[in-house]
Amino acid sequence: MADIFELLKNDHDDHRKLLKQLSETHGDSEDRRELFEKFKLDALSHANAEEQSLYAAMLGDPDLQDEGSHSTAEHHEIEEYIEELEDTDMSSPGWIATFEKLRERYEHHIDEEEEETFAAAKKKFSDDKRQELGAIFAKRKPAEKEEEREAA
């Protein structure tokens, strides 16, 4: 099984690409709809699985609780942007303005995770623990994705 941090970084790289592709779409197009749906589904399932694996472990460690709480709060901010985008006409200037806020916030979040949060957790978690958390994440993400699809 893969290390939790490798799995999360791979998802982050995919999300960066999707956000870039989305920023290049225009109006209420099929491309924009498909890319937004793909980003939404993957980002939300990623966040939920990350909270159930890495952040659950971090919240259980007094030295990592602050980082875990901070990142979890940022997940909720990002969810709010996604919900706002769902409720906004994709051809309106408001949609792209909100999307740009989401993109900036999300990229800040994943950069901060990779540079600070993951670094702190790597110091505390053994290789075995990282593999265990990777297994939990890998199991939870598809289940979370299915729950997101059913809720839609």
Buried (B, 14 or more C-beta within 10 A) or exposed (E): BBBBBEBBBEBBEBBBEBBEBBEEBEEEEEEBEEBBEBBBBBBBBBBBBBBBBBBBBBBEBEEBEEBBEBBBEBBEBBBEBBEBBEEBEBEEEEBBEBBEBBBEBBBEBBEBBBEEBBEBBEEEBEEEBBBBBBBBBBBBBEEBBEEBEEEE
